[in-house]
Amino acid sequence: EDKKAAEKEFKSAQNLQRAGKPNDALMAVLRAQELMPGNVEFMTMGEMLRQQIVGEHMEAGNHLAAAGDPKGAAQRFRMALAIDPQNANAAQRLHDVEPPDGDAEHKHVLSMCS
């Protein structure tokens, strides 16, 4: 019975992904993984969706940073890190747009840019 439910969730995840809803697809594939732990196909799709979502947050964050919205950019980089805490690129980009308060050089560079 768990297998049928898991396959239904997985099919739903595939449909959601095709419909351009990667967050919803990830939730469905995670439910499938709970029902059938260790299923390589489910785990692979889950990881692909995670990376897709992280990539979307990174791209949006980079656009916001380039448009002069460091707060918006930082929010998107934090969202990427919430999904992939080991993502060094997201951590670096977050630091780039929101350094520690004592970073005088960065504040100087930002003031020159505005």
BELVEN-V727532 format. One line per field, one symbol per residue. ss: DSSP state (H for helix, E for strand, L for the rest). phi: phi as a letter, one per 20 degrees, with the letter a starting at -180 (. if undefined). A space follows every 10 residues. Layout:
ss->???
phi->???
This chain:
ss->LHHHHHHHHH HHHHHHHHLL LHHHHHHHHH HHHHHLLLLH HHHHHHHHHH HHHHHHHHHH HHHHHHLLLH HHHHHHHHHH HHHLLLLHHH HHHHHHHLLL LLLHHHHHHH HHHL
phi->.gffffffff ffffffffem cfffffffff fffffcgnff fffffgfffg fffgffffff ffffffendf fffgffffff ffecfeffff ffffffebfg geefffffff fffe
